[in-house]
Protein backbone atom coordinates (compact mmCIF):
# COMPACT_ATOMS: atom_id res chain seq x y z
CA UNK A 1 0.00 0.00 0.00
CA UNK A 2 1.58 3.34 -1.00
CA UNK A 3 2.41 5.95 1.61
CA UNK A 4 -0.05 8.83 1.64
CA UNK A 5 0.34 12.51 2.48
CA UNK A 6 -2.34 14.46 4.34
CA UNK A 7 -2.35 18.21 3.79
CA UNK A 8 -4.52 20.43 6.01
CA UNK A 9 -6.12 23.12 3.85
CA UNK A 10 -8.35 26.10 4.46
CA UNK A 11 -5.97 27.19 7.22
CA UNK A 12 -7.13 30.27 9.11
CA UNK A 13 -5.92 32.19 12.15
CA UNK A 14 -7.06 34.68 14.76
CA UNK A 15 -10.75 35.47 15.16
CA UNK A 16 -11.65 33.66 11.94
CA UNK A 17 -10.15 30.42 13.24
CA UNK A 18 -11.80 30.86 16.63
CA UNK A 19 -15.22 31.39 15.06
CA UNK A 20 -14.84 28.38 12.77
CA UNK A 21 -13.80 26.14 15.66
CA UNK A 22 -16.69 27.40 17.79
CA UNK A 23 -19.25 26.11 15.29
CA UNK A 24 -17.27 22.91 14.59
CA UNK A 25 -16.35 24.21 11.17
CA UNK A 26 -12.62 23.75 11.71
CA UNK A 27 -10.08 21.88 13.83
CA UNK A 28 -6.93 23.14 15.56
CA UNK A 29 -3.67 22.60 13.70
CA UNK A 30 -1.10 20.94 15.98
CA UNK A 31 -3.08 21.95 19.02
CA UNK A 32 -3.75 25.40 17.64
CA UNK A 33 -0.11 26.43 17.20
CA UNK A 34 -0.11 30.20 16.59
CA UNK A 35 -3.92 30.04 16.75
CA UNK A 36 -4.16 28.17 13.43
CA UNK A 37 -7.08 25.95 12.40
CA UNK A 38 -8.00 24.03 9.23
CA UNK A 39 -11.36 23.07 7.72
CA UNK A 40 -10.40 20.36 5.20
CA UNK A 41 -7.68 17.88 4.29
CA UNK A 42 -6.26 16.99 0.89
CA UNK A 43 -5.21 13.35 0.72
CA UNK A 44 -2.35 12.67 -1.71
CA UNK A 45 -1.33 9.14 -2.71
CA UNK A 46 -0.20 7.41 -5.87
CA UNK A 47 -0.30 10.63 -7.84
CA UNK A 48 -3.97 11.14 -6.96
CA UNK A 49 -5.51 13.87 -4.79
CA UNK A 50 -8.91 14.22 -3.18
CA UNK A 51 -10.31 16.52 -0.52
CA UNK A 52 -12.30 15.76 2.60
CA UNK A 53 -13.87 18.14 5.11
CA UNK A 54 -12.21 18.03 8.51
CA UNK A 55 -15.21 16.06 9.84
CA UNK A 56 -15.06 13.56 6.98
CA UNK A 57 -11.33 13.16 7.51
CA UNK A 58 -11.79 12.68 11.26
CA UNK A 59 -14.27 9.88 10.58
CA UNK A 60 -12.21 8.15 7.89
CA UNK A 61 -8.67 8.72 9.22
CA UNK A 62 -9.00 9.02 13.03
CA UNK A 63 -5.35 8.26 13.83
CA UNK A 64 -3.95 10.85 11.41
CA UNK A 65 -6.62 13.35 12.46
CA UNK A 66 -5.44 13.04 16.05
CA UNK A 67 -1.85 13.62 14.98
CA UNK A 68 -2.82 16.68 12.93
CA UNK A 69 -4.79 18.26 15.76
CA UNK A 70 -3.22 17.23 19.08
CA UNK A 71 -1.15 19.75 21.07
CA UNK A 72 2.58 19.14 20.90
CA UNK A 73 4.48 18.36 24.08
CA UNK A 74 7.31 20.60 25.19
CA UNK A 75 10.53 19.90 23.33
CA UNK A 76 13.64 19.98 25.52
CA UNK A 77 11.71 22.20 27.90
CA UNK A 78 10.62 24.61 25.18
CA UNK A 79 6.91 25.28 24.52
CA UNK A 80 5.60 24.26 21.11
CA UNK A 81 2.48 26.46 21.12
CA UNK A 82 4.18 29.41 19.39
CA UNK A 83 7.06 29.59 16.87
CA UNK A 84 10.60 29.79 18.22
CA UNK A 85 13.82 30.86 16.53
CA UNK A 86 16.99 28.74 16.61
CA UNK A 87 20.21 30.63 15.92
CA UNK A 88 22.80 28.94 13.69
CA UNK A 89 26.37 28.97 14.98
CA UNK A 90 28.77 27.26 12.58
CA UNK A 91 32.21 26.82 14.12
CA UNK A 92 33.60 25.85 10.74
CA UNK A 93 35.84 27.31 8.04
CA UNK A 94 33.67 26.11 5.13
CA UNK A 95 29.93 26.33 5.84
CA UNK A 96 28.02 27.49 2.78
CA UNK A 97 27.05 30.98 3.96
CA UNK A 98 29.13 31.84 7.01
CA UNK A 99 32.20 29.62 6.89
CA UNK A 100 34.98 31.17 8.96
CA UNK A 101 32.79 33.89 10.49
CA UNK A 102 32.64 32.14 13.88
CA UNK A 103 35.61 29.79 13.62
CA UNK A 104 37.40 31.11 16.70
CA UNK A 105 35.93 30.70 20.17
CA UNK A 106 35.82 34.44 20.75
CA UNK A 107 34.00 35.11 17.47
CA UNK A 108 31.56 32.25 18.08
CA UNK A 109 30.65 33.43 21.57
CA UNK A 110 30.23 37.02 20.40
CA UNK A 111 27.85 35.86 17.67
CA UNK A 112 25.93 33.63 20.08
CA UNK A 113 25.49 36.55 22.47
CA UNK A 114 24.15 38.72 19.66
CA UNK A 115 21.67 36.04 18.54
CA UNK A 116 20.40 35.50 22.07
CA UNK A 117 19.98 39.23 22.57
CA UNK A 118 18.05 39.38 19.27
CA UNK A 119 15.57 36.77 20.48
CA UNK A 120 16.92 33.30 19.72
CA UNK A 121 15.44 30.67 22.05
CA UNK A 122 18.44 28.38 21.58
CA UNK A 123 21.75 28.13 19.73
CA UNK A 124 22.56 25.32 17.29
CA UNK A 125 26.33 24.71 17.34
CA UNK A 126 27.97 22.78 14.51
CA UNK A 127 31.57 21.84 13.75
CA UNK A 128 31.16 20.11 10.37
CA UNK A 129 29.71 21.64 7.24
CA UNK A 130 27.02 19.52 5.57
CA UNK A 131 26.65 21.72 2.49
CA UNK A 132 26.59 19.88 -0.87
CA UNK A 133 30.06 18.51 -1.58
CA UNK A 134 31.39 19.31 1.88
CA UNK A 135 34.61 17.68 3.10
CA UNK A 136 34.19 15.11 5.87
CA UNK A 137 35.61 16.26 9.22
CA UNK A 138 37.03 13.61 11.59
CA UNK A 139 34.88 13.42 14.76
CA UNK A 140 37.80 14.27 17.04
CA UNK A 141 38.50 17.46 15.07
CA UNK A 142 34.79 18.30 15.01
CA UNK A 143 34.67 18.01 18.81
CA UNK A 144 37.75 20.20 19.26
CA UNK A 145 36.01 22.90 17.24
CA UNK A 146 32.75 22.93 19.17
CA UNK A 147 33.81 21.90 22.68
CA UNK A 148 34.93 25.26 24.10
CA UNK A 149 31.90 27.03 22.63
CA UNK A 150 29.42 24.48 23.95
CA UNK A 151 31.01 24.39 27.37
CA UNK A 152 30.96 28.19 27.67
CA UNK A 153 27.35 28.53 26.51
CA UNK A 154 26.09 25.76 28.79
CA UNK A 155 27.91 27.36 31.72
CA UNK A 156 26.00 30.57 30.96
CA UNK A 157 22.70 28.70 31.11
CA UNK A 158 22.06 28.87 27.35
CA UNK A 159 19.97 26.11 25.77
CA UNK A 160 22.29 24.49 23.25
CA UNK A 161 21.63 22.16 20.33
CA UNK A 162 24.45 20.19 18.69
CA UNK A 163 24.43 19.94 14.91
CA UNK A 164 26.30 16.68 14.32
CA UNK A 165 26.13 13.26 12.65
CA UNK A 166 28.79 11.63 14.83
CA UNK A 167 28.17 9.65 18.02
CA UNK A 168 31.52 10.55 19.60
CA UNK A 169 30.71 14.25 19.34
CA UNK A 170 27.12 13.66 20.48
CA UNK A 171 28.21 11.72 23.58
CA UNK A 172 30.72 14.35 24.67
CA UNK A 173 28.29 17.17 23.99
CA UNK A 174 25.54 15.48 26.02
CA UNK A 175 28.00 14.99 28.87
CA UNK A 176 28.81 18.72 28.60
CA UNK A 177 25.13 19.68 29.00
CA UNK A 178 23.71 19.84 25.46
CA UNK A 179 20.00 18.98 25.55
CA UNK A 180 19.22 18.64 21.82
CA UNK A 181 20.94 16.69 19.04
CA UNK A 182 20.25 17.98 15.52
CA UNK A 183 21.27 15.29 13.02
CA UNK A 184 20.92 15.86 9.27
CA UNK A 185 21.09 12.09 8.75
CA UNK A 186 18.22 11.35 11.19
CA UNK A 187 20.64 9.26 13.31
CA UNK A 188 21.42 7.08 10.30
CA UNK A 189 25.03 8.09 9.57
CA UNK A 190 26.72 6.68 12.66
CA UNK A 191 25.70 3.19 13.85
CA UNK A 192 26.06 4.23 17.52
CA UNK A 193 24.11 7.49 17.28
CA UNK A 194 20.71 5.98 18.17
CA UNK A 195 22.13 4.36 21.29
CA UNK A 196 23.96 7.51 22.40
CA UNK A 197 20.88 9.72 22.07
CA UNK A 198 18.60 7.15 23.73
CA UNK A 199 20.93 6.67 26.69
CA UNK A 200 21.47 10.40 27.00
CA UNK A 201 17.73 10.98 27.30
CA UNK A 202 18.02 14.17 25.24
CA UNK A 203 15.80 15.59 22.53
CA UNK A 204 16.61 14.99 18.87
CA UNK A 205 15.80 16.60 15.54
CA UNK A 206 15.50 14.05 12.73
CA UNK A 207 16.04 15.60 9.31
CA UNK A 208 15.18 14.05 5.96
CA UNK A 209 18.14 13.41 3.69
CA UNK A 210 19.21 10.71 1.28
CA UNK A 211 22.83 9.58 0.81
CA UNK A 212 25.37 12.00 2.31
CA UNK A 213 26.37 15.66 1.72
CA UNK A 214 28.91 14.76 -0.97
CA UNK A 215 26.36 12.92 -3.13
CA UNK A 216 22.89 13.99 -1.99
CA UNK A 217 22.19 16.50 -4.75
CA UNK A 218 23.35 14.45 -7.72
CA UNK A 219 20.09 14.21 -9.67
CA UNK A 220 17.77 13.52 -6.71
CA UNK A 221 14.69 11.56 -7.75
CA UNK A 222 11.43 10.64 -6.00
CA UNK A 223 8.60 8.40 -7.14
CA UNK A 224 6.09 10.62 -5.30
CA UNK A 225 7.87 13.42 -3.47
CA UNK A 226 5.64 14.30 -0.52
CA UNK A 227 4.51 10.77 0.39
CA UNK A 228 8.11 9.58 -0.07
CA UNK A 229 9.60 12.23 2.22
CA UNK A 230 6.97 11.91 4.94
CA UNK A 231 7.22 8.11 4.74
CA UNK A 232 11.00 8.16 5.15
CA UNK A 233 10.70 10.56 8.09
CA UNK A 234 8.09 8.26 9.65
CA UNK A 235 10.52 5.35 9.28
CA UNK A 236 13.24 7.40 10.99
CA UNK A 237 10.88 8.16 13.87
CA UNK A 238 9.96 4.48 14.19
CA UNK A 239 13.64 3.53 14.23
CA UNK A 240 14.36 6.11 16.93
CA UNK A 241 11.48 4.94 19.10
CA UNK A 242 12.57 1.30 18.71
CA UNK A 243 16.00 2.32 20.01
CA UNK A 244 14.44 3.77 23.17
CA UNK A 245 14.10 7.44 22.26
CA UNK A 246 10.86 8.84 23.66
CA UNK A 247 8.44 10.21 21.08
CA UNK A 248 8.09 13.42 23.12
CA UNK A 249 11.81 13.96 22.54
CA UNK A 250 11.55 13.96 18.73
CA UNK A 251 11.19 16.86 16.27
CA UNK A 252 11.24 16.43 12.50
CA UNK A 253 12.77 18.53 9.71
CA UNK A 254 11.78 17.99 6.03
CA UNK A 255 15.35 18.82 4.96
CA UNK A 256 15.12 21.74 2.55
CA UNK A 257 18.05 21.56 0.13
CA UNK A 258 19.16 18.09 1.19
CA UNK A 259 18.79 15.57 -1.64
CA UNK A 260 16.28 17.90 -3.27
CA UNK A 261 16.31 20.26 -6.24
CA UNK A 262 14.50 23.60 -6.42
CA UNK A 263 11.25 22.03 -7.63
CA UNK A 264 11.32 19.55 -4.74
CA UNK A 265 12.04 22.31 -2.22
CA UNK A 266 9.26 24.54 -3.50
CA UNK A 267 6.77 21.67 -3.35
CA UNK A 268 7.72 20.86 0.24
CA UNK A 269 7.48 24.53 1.23
CA UNK A 270 4.03 24.76 -0.38
CA UNK A 271 2.86 21.68 1.53
CA UNK A 272 4.60 22.09 4.89
CA UNK A 273 1.39 21.75 6.90
CA UNK A 274 1.13 18.13 5.80
CA UNK A 275 4.15 17.22 7.91
CA UNK A 276 1.99 17.78 11.00
CA UNK A 277 0.52 14.41 10.07
CA UNK A 278 3.46 12.80 11.87
CA UNK A 279 2.17 14.28 15.11
CA UNK A 280 5.51 15.88 15.99
CA UNK A 281 6.92 19.43 16.14
CA UNK A 282 8.45 20.68 12.90
CA UNK A 283 11.70 22.55 12.37
CA UNK A 284 12.17 24.52 9.15
CA UNK A 285 15.75 25.11 8.01
CA UNK A 286 15.52 27.23 4.87
CA UNK A 287 17.79 30.12 5.82
CA UNK A 288 19.94 31.51 2.97
CA UNK A 289 19.43 28.43 0.79
CA UNK A 290 19.80 28.96 -2.94
CA UNK A 291 17.70 25.95 -3.89
CA UNK A 292 14.51 27.60 -2.66
CA UNK A 293 13.96 29.18 -6.06
CA UNK A 294 15.43 29.42 -9.55
CA UNK A 295 18.46 31.20 -10.89
CA UNK A 296 17.68 34.64 -9.41
CA UNK A 297 18.23 33.43 -5.84
CA UNK A 298 21.22 31.22 -6.68
CA UNK A 299 23.08 33.98 -8.52
CA UNK A 300 23.59 36.03 -5.36
CA UNK A 301 25.87 35.22 -2.44
CA UNK A 302 24.18 33.44 0.51
CA UNK A 303 24.48 36.49 2.75
CA UNK A 304 22.43 38.42 0.20
CA UNK A 305 19.46 36.03 0.56
CA UNK A 306 17.81 37.68 3.55
CA UNK A 307 14.69 38.43 1.52
CA UNK A 308 14.22 34.84 0.40
CA UNK A 309 15.00 33.58 3.92
CA UNK A 310 12.30 35.77 5.46
CA UNK A 311 9.81 34.79 2.76
CA UNK A 312 10.47 31.13 3.56
CA UNK A 313 10.10 31.81 7.29
CA UNK A 314 6.70 33.45 6.76
CA UNK A 315 5.53 30.48 4.69
CA UNK A 316 6.61 28.24 7.55
CA UNK A 317 4.77 30.31 10.13
CA UNK A 318 1.57 30.17 8.07
CA UNK A 319 1.91 26.37 8.00
CA UNK A 320 2.34 26.17 11.78
CA UNK A 321 5.99 25.15 12.06
CA UNK A 322 7.19 25.36 15.65
CA UNK A 323 10.83 26.27 15.07
CA UNK A 324 12.80 28.28 12.50
CA UNK A 325 16.53 27.56 12.15
CA UNK A 326 18.12 30.77 10.86
CA UNK A 327 21.31 32.76 10.40
CA UNK A 328 19.65 36.19 10.59
CA UNK A 329 18.07 36.06 14.03
CA UNK A 330 17.29 39.75 14.55
CA UNK A 331 15.44 40.14 11.26
CA UNK A 332 13.63 36.80 11.63
CA UNK A 333 12.46 37.57 15.17
CA UNK A 334 11.17 40.91 13.92
CA UNK A 335 9.27 39.16 11.11
CA UNK A 336 7.84 36.59 13.56
CA UNK A 337 6.65 39.35 15.90
CA UNK A 338 4.86 41.20 13.12
CA UNK A 339 3.36 38.01 11.66
CA UNK A 340 2.05 36.90 15.06
CA UNK A 341 0.45 40.28 15.72
CA UNK A 342 -1.36 40.20 12.38
CA UNK A 343 -2.29 36.49 12.57
CA UNK A 344 -3.90 37.03 15.97
CA UNK A 345 -6.46 39.51 14.54
Secondary structure, 3 states (H helix, E strand, C coil): CCCCEEEEECCECHHHHHHHHHCCCCEECCCCHHHCEECEEEEEECCEEEEEEHHHHHHHCHHHHHHHHCCCCCECCECCCCCEEEEEEECCCCCCCCCCCCCCHHHHHHHHHHHHHHCCCEEEEECCCCCCCCCCCCHHHHHHHHHHHHHHHHHCCCCEEEECCCHHHHHHHHHCCCCEEEECCCCCCCCCHHHHHHHHCCEEEEECCCCCCCCCCCCCCCCCHHHHHHHHHHHHHHHHHHCCCCHHHEEEECCCCCCCCHHHHHHHHHCHHHHHHHCCEEEECCCCCHHHCCHHHHCCCHHHCHHHHHHHHHHHHHCCCCEEEECCHHHHHHHHHHHHHHHCC
